[in-house]
Amino acid sequence: MASEDVRAAIVERIRAVGEWRRDRVRHDPGLGTDLRQRRSAAGIDELAAYITQLPADDDRLQTLHRLTFSGGTFDPGASLLMELGRFRFFDAIETCEVFLDRMTELAAFDRRERGEFGGPQVPGDEPWH
């Protein structure tokens, strides 16, 4: 997969997460009064724009490609996906630069956790392998 495609796939998923955040506000009037919802959606949009302007060969993008892609799709694990949806929800001043570094850490965590739902198992006793 070309580096530009990696970046585009990551941005596409991040934008979908931002749309999910906006849909929550539209479909639940009670959430519409919570400024964190709108701030998070705007922050997610800013994160997508930030990633778009990065060099396609940025090491963090390559790390995300290695750890989170399934075929040509950016498929983040549970921890990374949850934090993407909460970008700037609790911390209004979190920068895109710092969060992208955190994304790679979360991707590595999710990779280690994949398939170890009950923690590390005795060799040969992993029913999902």
KASULSUL-V710789 format. One record per pair of residues at least 12 apart in sequence whose ideal C-beta (glycine too) atoms are under 6 Angstrom apart, sorted by the first residue. I is the first residue (numbers start at 0). J is the second residue. D is the distance in Angstrom with one decimal. If there is no record, write none. Layout:
# KASULSUL-V710789
I:J:D, I:J:D
This chain:
# KASULSUL-V710789
0:71:5.6, 2:55:3.6, 2:56:5.4, 3:55:4.9, 5:60:5.6, 5:64:4.5, 6:55:5.4, 6:60:5.7, 8:73:4.4, 9:50:5.8, 9:73:4.8, 10:47:4.8, 10:50:5.3, 10:51:5.4, 12:73:4.5, 13:46:5.8, 13:47:4.4, 14:47:5.0, 16:43:5.7, 16:83:4.9, 16:84:5.4, 17:40:5.3, 17:43:3.6, 17:44:5.1, 20:39:5.4, 20:40:4.2, 21:40:4.9, 24:36:4.9, 35:88:5.0, 38:87:5.5, 38:91:5.9, 39:87:5.1, 39:88:4.1, 42:86:5.0, 42:87:3.1, 43:86:5.3, 46:86:5.9, 46:95:5.0, 49:95:3.8, 59:99:5.3, 59:103:5.1, 62:103:4.6, 63:106:5.7, 66:106:4.1, 66:110:4.9, 67:106:4.9, 76:109:2.5, 78:105:4.8, 78:108:5.6, 78:109:5.1, 79:105:4.0, 79:106:5.4, 79:109:5.6, 82:105:5.8, 86:98:6.0, 114:127:5.5
